[in-house]
Amino acid sequence: MLHNPAVPSPRLEVAGLAKSYGQRVVLRDLSFSVGVGECYALLGPNGAGKSTTIRCIQGLTAPDAGGVYLDGRPLADWPAGGHARMGVVAQQDQLDPDFTVEENLWTYGRYFRLPAALIRQRSRELLAFMALEEFAQRPIQSLSGGMRRRLSVARALIHQPQLLLLDEPTTGLDPQARHLLWQRLRALQREGVTLLLTTHYLDEAERLADRVGILQHGSILAEDAPVAMIQKHIPGEVLELRRRDGALPDAENWHQGRVAAAERSGDTLFLFDPQPERVRAHFAADPDYQLLQRPATLEDVFLRLTGRELREGEE
């Protein structure tokens, strides 16, 4: 990949990735880039190709075409495939249950052949950073889910990577643990660490990401800053309309021609309109209806672009 030397290379570039397993196409000419210190959220329904993309970036899965570049150089040109430059927080807990909190950091630091003094220093810093310093000698089995996730992030940072891959890092965490982890991730960004995030929590992507890419059938369907994406696809307010008896809301389609767009999903009619007052006034007078009016969110955009049907399958 040739870059204009006058333009700084992105920290991570995924260029034209393609991957198939037999007749099943997983990635189709997938391309995106993430700048230094940027947080990019890669979003998509199950089976869209997120996990395969992460494995290709790690060098664990070889693409059929295309390439991955770190700071403008192909992944294969970096020693050990660039592993010293990236940290990984996987979906599944990969902590060693036979070691204490501190020993998990020590073992991982030795994997990168860090000097003992540096491992001790980094361990102290990271345990404090993740609010785990008082648990340094605790066995892994005694930690809560939130503590284990914070330790997983600390372990991924022991060798001071420039790129941090976060594969659904807050799954299963309570709100307090999620907010603490978000604070720490923003602090890493301020230090220049680049974040690539996959998550099924769309509010998380909306809060953390500078840009989001919505992945559908192995390629980017839409890409932009969260606020810009919402404004482009769903300007204004959203009305959620339901009947109290569970029957189909607005079966007579009174809303047609009166709103910008609408979608039915189960017992709910979603109405998208920059000025929903006239629709609200019509249904609010009917005691059979429940209405919720709220600002549009990234989740609304995601569901409009990728559909509301359930998705199953591997990536």
CORRA-V932094 format. One record per residue. RES is the residue in one letter. OMEGA is omega in whole degrees, -180 to 180 (none if undefined). Layout:
RES:OMEGA + RES:OMEGA
This chain:
M:-179 + L:180 + H:172 + N:-177 + P:179 + A:-179 + V:-179 + P:177 + S:172 + P:176 + R:179 + L:173 + E:174 + V:-170 + A:171 + G:-178 + L:173 + A:178 + K:177 + S:171 + Y:-173 + G:179 + Q:-177 + R:179 + V:-178 + V:178 + L:-178 + R:176 + D:-176 + L:-179 + S:170 + F:179 + S:-179 + V:-178 + G:179 + V:179 + G:-179 + E:170 + C:-180 + Y:179 + A:176 + L:-173 + L:177 + G:177 + P:177 + N:180 + G:-178 + A:179 + G:-176 + K:-176 + S:177 + T:178 + T:179 + I:180 + R:177 + C:179 + I:177 + Q:-176 + G:-180 + L:177 + T:180 + A:178 + P:175 + D:178 + A:179 + G:-176 + G:177 + V:-176 + Y:173 + L:-179 + D:175 + G:-179 + R:177 + P:-179 + L:-176 + A:-179 + D:178 + W:175 + P:-180 + A:176 + G:178 + G:-176 + H:179 + A:-178 + R:-178 + M:172 + G:-174 + V:170 + V:-174 + A:177 + Q:-177 + Q:180 + D:-180 + Q:177 + L:180 + D:-175 + P:-179 + D:-176 + F:173 + T:176 + V:-178 + E:-179 + E:175 + N:177 + L:-179 + W:-178 + T:-179 + Y:176 + G:178 + R:176 + Y:178 + F:175 + R:176 + L:176 + P:-177 + A:-179 + A:180 + L:178 + I:179 + R:-180 + Q:-179 + R:179 + S:179 + R:-178 + E:-175 + L:177 + L:176 + A:-179 + F:-178 + M:178 + A:-179 + L:-172 + E:-179 + E:-178 + F:-173 + A:-176 + Q:-179 + R:172 + P:-177 + I:-177 + Q:-178 + S:-176 + L:172 + S:179 + G:179 + G:179 + M:179 + R:179 + R:178 + R:177 + L:177 + S:177 + V:179 + A:180 + R:180 + A:-177 + L:-171 + I:-177 + H:177 + Q:180 + P:176 + Q:-179 + L:179 + L:178 + L:-175 + L:-177 + D:-178 + E:-171 + P:-174 + T:179 + T:177 + G:-178 + L:175 + D:-175 + P:-179 + Q:-179 + A:178 + R:-178 + H:177 + L:180 + L:177 + W:179 + Q:-178 + R:179 + L:177 + R:177 + A:178 + L:177 + Q:-179 + R:177 + E:177 + G:178 + V:178 + T:-177 + L:169 + L:-170 + L:164 + T:-178 + T:171 + H:177 + Y:-175 + L:176 + D:177 + E:178 + A:-179 + E:-179 + R:-169 + L:-166 + A:169 + D:175 + R:175 + V:172 + G:179 + I:-175 + L:178 + Q:-180 + H:171 + G:176 + S:-177 + I:-180 + L:-180 + A:-178 + E:178 + D:169 + A:-176 + P:-178 + V:180 + A:180 + M:178 + I:-178 + Q:-179 + K:-171 + H:-179 + I:178 + P:174 + G:-171 + E:175 + V:173 + L:173 + E:-172 + L:179 + R:171 + R:-177 + R:-180 + D:178 + G:179 + A:-179 + L:-180 + P:178 + D:-179 + A:180 + E:178 + N:176 + W:-175 + H:-175 + Q:-177 + G:-178 + R:177 + V:-178 + A:-179 + A:-180 + A:176 + E:173 + R:175 + S:-179 + G:-177 + D:-173 + T:171 + L:179 + F:-179 + L:-177 + F:-176 + D:176 + P:-178 + Q:-173 + P:-171 + E:-176 + R:179 + V:180 + R:-179 + A:-178 + H:-174 + F:-178 + A:-179 + A:-178 + D:-176 + P:179 + D:-173 + Y:168 + Q:-180 + L:171 + L:177 + Q:-176 + R:174 + P:175 + A:-179 + T:176 + L:178 + E:176 + D:179 + V:-179 + F:-177 + L:177 + R:-176 + L:-174 + T:180 + G:-176 + R:-179 + E:178 + L:178 + R:174 + E:176 + G:-180 + E:179 + E:none
